[in-house]
Amino acid sequence: MLRKRWEPLTKATIGKIPEAYGYYELGDADGELVGRGVGVLKDEVKEALAYGDGERVRWERATSLDHAERLAAQHDPST
């Protein structure tokens, strides 16, 4: 898991997210991990907000989709 502070999953937070590839994590109100993924960060997190997939978010920007997938593997909570 990322060692970054959770941000509220809101439109205001989405405004701060870069339109770049990256890895993101979604959390519930208590900060427990409820989802994770890779892709274009802004698009992925907008979709999570629309579907109510979490209450908090944190992310790490990547230089490419391949880099984002490596970040996801590195931060896999099951390993």
DOVO-727739 format. One line per 5 residues: number of its first residue (from 1); their letters; for each residue x, y negated, z of N, C-alpha, C. Coordinates in Angstrom, 3 decimals. Layout:
% DOVO-727739
NUM) A) X:Y:Z:X:Y:Z:X:Y:Z | ...
% end
This chain:
% DOVO-727739
1) MLRKR) 0.836:1.182:0.000:0.000:0.000:0.000:0.880:-1.244:0.000 | 0.330:-2.301:-0.550:1.056:-3.569:-0.587:1.204:-4.137:0.819 | 2.291:-4.810:1.055:2.519:-5.476:2.345:2.259:-6.965:2.178 | 1.099:-7.277:1.641:0.710:-8.669:1.435:-0.572:-8.926:2.202 | -0.801:-10.189:2.472:-2.002:-10.603:3.188:-3.223:-10.419:2.294
6) WEPLT) -4.320:-9.946:2.880:-5.576:-9.840:2.151:-6.134:-11.233:1.881 | -6.742:-11.399:0.715:-7.469:-12.620:0.360:-8.944:-12.245:0.255 | -9.857:-13.172:0.554:-11.277:-12.853:0.377:-11.579:-12.645:-1.109 | -12.424:-11.680:-1.420:-12.794:-11.416:-2.812:-13.921:-12.376:-3.186 | -13.517:-13.573:-3.652:-14.453:-14.632:-4.013:-14.049:-15.248:-5.346
11) KATIG) -14.946:-16.055:-5.905:-14.621:-16.766:-7.150:-13.424:-17.692:-6.953 | -13.319:-18.302:-5.784:-12.186:-19.198:-5.517:-10.865:-18.432:-5.558 | -10.840:-17.244:-5.000:-9.625:-16.427:-5.039:-9.308:-16.014:-6.463 | -10.318:-15.639:-7.223:-10.100:-15.248:-8.617:-9.455:-16.388:-9.394 | -9.787:-17.625:-9.045:-9.175:-18.779:-9.698:-7.672:-18.864:-9.478
16) KIPEA) -7.163:-18.232:-8.423:-5.725:-18.248:-8.121:-4.979:-17.072:-8.742 | -5.711:-16.093:-9.242:-5.086:-14.874:-9.762:-4.598:-15.115:-11.184 | -3.370:-14.708:-11.493:-2.841:-14.938:-12.842:-3.500:-14.029:-13.884 | -3.535:-14.523:-15.111:-3.983:-13.695:-16.236:-2.757:-12.956:-16.739 | -2.371:-11.950:-15.997:-1.168:-11.168:-16.291:-1.413:-9.749:-15.797
21) YGYYE) -0.630:-8.829:-16.326:-0.721:-7.458:-15.836:-0.277:-7.399:-14.386 | -0.840:-6.444:-13.669:-0.439:-6.259:-12.295:-1.157:-5.100:-11.650 | -0.839:-4.911:-10.387:-1.437:-3.882:-9.541:-2.233:-4.607:-8.463 | -3.431:-4.103:-8.157:-4.247:-4.742:-7.124:-4.849:-3.696:-6.196 | -5.176:-4.148:-4.999:-5.856:-3.316:-4.013:-7.089:-4.055:-3.524
26) LGDAD) -8.163:-3.305:-3.293:-9.403:-3.842:-2.751:-9.585:-3.304:-1.340 | -10.062:-4.160:-0.446:-10.269:-3.748:0.934:-11.664:-4.085:1.420 | -12.081:-3.411:2.484:-13.363:-3.734:3.101:-13.161:-4.873:4.104 | -14.199:-5.193:4.848:-14.129:-6.312:5.799:-13.068:-6.102:6.874 | -12.751:-4.843:7.182:-11.754:-4.533:8.207:-10.342:-4.398:7.654
31) GELVG) -10.182:-4.587:6.339:-8.865:-4.465:5.732:-8.475:-3.043:5.379 | -9.446:-2.134:5.386:-9.181:-0.750:4.978:-9.240:-0.667:3.459 | -8.308:0.040:2.870:-8.238:0.194:1.423:-9.459:0.955:0.907 | -10.163:0.357:-0.075:-11.331:1.014:-0.672:-11.181:1.211:-2.175 | -10.154:0.617:-2.768:-9.939:0.785:-4.197:-8.620:0.180:-4.616
36) RGVGV) -8.153:0.593:-5.796:-6.892:0.087:-6.314:-6.896:0.281:-7.810 | -6.062:-0.477:-8.508:-6.005:-0.312:-9.948:-4.926:-1.156:-10.588 | -4.825:-1.011:-11.908:-3.871:-1.773:-12.706:-4.599:-2.347:-13.907 | -4.025:-3.389:-14.474:-4.588:-4.017:-15.659:-4.321:-5.504:-15.620 | -5.064:-6.240:-16.436:-4.980:-7.697:-16.401:-5.678:-8.124:-15.108
41) LKDEV) -4.918:-8.667:-14.185:-5.400:-8.905:-12.827:-6.708:-9.677:-12.771 | -6.765:-10.824:-13.434:-7.960:-11.665:-13.343:-9.192:-10.899:-13.814 | -9.081:-10.186:-14.936:-10.216:-9.432:-15.477:-10.636:-8.304:-14.535 | -9.669:-7.570:-14.022:-9.965:-6.440:-13.136:-10.645:-6.910:-11.850 | -10.149:-7.993:-11.271:-10.703:-8.465:-10.004:-12.065:-9.124:-10.219
46) KEALA) -12.266:-9.799:-11.354:-13.601:-10.333:-11.677:-14.621:-9.202:-11.719 | -14.250:-8.105:-12.348:-15.142:-6.950:-12.438:-15.427:-6.373:-11.053 | -14.417:-6.292:-10.211:-14.608:-5.791:-8.848:-15.583:-6.678:-8.077 | -15.469:-7.988:-8.247:-16.388:-8.916:-7.586:-17.805:-8.708:-8.105 | -17.954:-8.575:-9.415:-19.281:-8.407:-10.017:-19.973:-7.137:-9.522
51) YGDGE) -19.214:-6.074:-9.324:-19.787:-4.798:-8.897:-19.779:-4.605:-7.386 | -19.277:-5.586:-6.647:-19.264:-5.491:-5.188:-18.383:-4.367:-4.669 | -17.228:-4.183:-5.322:-16.353:-3.061:-4.985:-15.503:-3.271:-3.735 | -15.498:-4.436:-3.165:-14.704:-4.700:-1.969:-14.997:-6.092:-1.453 | -14.425:-6.403:-0.302:-14.596:-7.731:0.285:-13.297:-8.515:0.319
56) RVRWE) -12.192:-7.812:0.107:-10.874:-8.452:0.129:-10.038:-7.903:-1.012 | -9.013:-8.673:-1.375:-8.142:-8.267:-2.475:-6.719:-8.743:-2.205 | -5.768:-7.997:-2.716:-4.373:-8.427:-2.744:-3.770:-7.836:-4.012 | -2.715:-8.465:-4.512:-2.186:-8.049:-5.801:-0.703:-8.335:-5.905 | -0.103:-7.693:-6.911:1.286:-7.959:-7.269:1.354:-8.049:-8.787
61) RATSL) 1.885:-9.140:-9.255:2.022:-9.378:-10.687:3.092:-8.462:-11.274 | 2.878:-8.040:-12.521:3.837:-7.192:-13.227:4.198:-7.849:-14.555 | 5.257:-7.360:-15.159:5.702:-7.919:-16.439:5.069:-7.220:-17.631 | 4.478:-6.042:-17.396:3.849:-5.275:-18.473:2.900:-4.256:-17.850 | 2.098:-3.612:-18.688:1.217:-2.565:-18.184:2.033:-1.411:-17.608
66) DHAER) 3.118:-1.059:-18.262:3.986:0.009:-17.761:4.535:-0.346:-16.373 | 4.953:-1.582:-16.202:5.449:-2.043:-14.900:4.334:-1.967:-13.857 | 3.110:-2.368:-14.225:1.973:-2.307:-13.302:1.708:-0.866:-12.868 | 1.808:0.070:-13.805:1.600:1.479:-13.469:2.692:1.998:-12.534 | 3.913:1.531:-12.713:4.997:1.910:-11.793:4.743:1.342:-10.389
71) LAAQH) 4.239:0.106:-10.322:3.900:-0.482:-9.021:2.811:0.338:-8.336 | 1.810:0.761:-9.104:0.726:1.570:-8.535:1.272:2.871:-7.966 | 2.177:3.511:-8.691:2.771:4.760:-8.207:3.600:4.509:-6.948 | 4.319:3.410:-6.935:5.161:3.061:-5.789:4.324:2.804:-4.539 | 3.133:2.234:-4.702:2.288:1.861:-3.562:1.142:2.841:-3.331
76) DPST) 1.234:4.032:-3.903:0.184:5.040:-3.752:0.089:5.467:-2.287 | -1.069:5.245:-1.629:-1.184:5.583:-0.208:-1.182:7.087:0.066 | -1.366:7.908:-0.958:-1.414:9.357:-0.734:-0.030:10.000:-0.748 | 1.010:9.187:-1.025:2.359:9.760:-1.050:3.145:9.362:0.169
% end
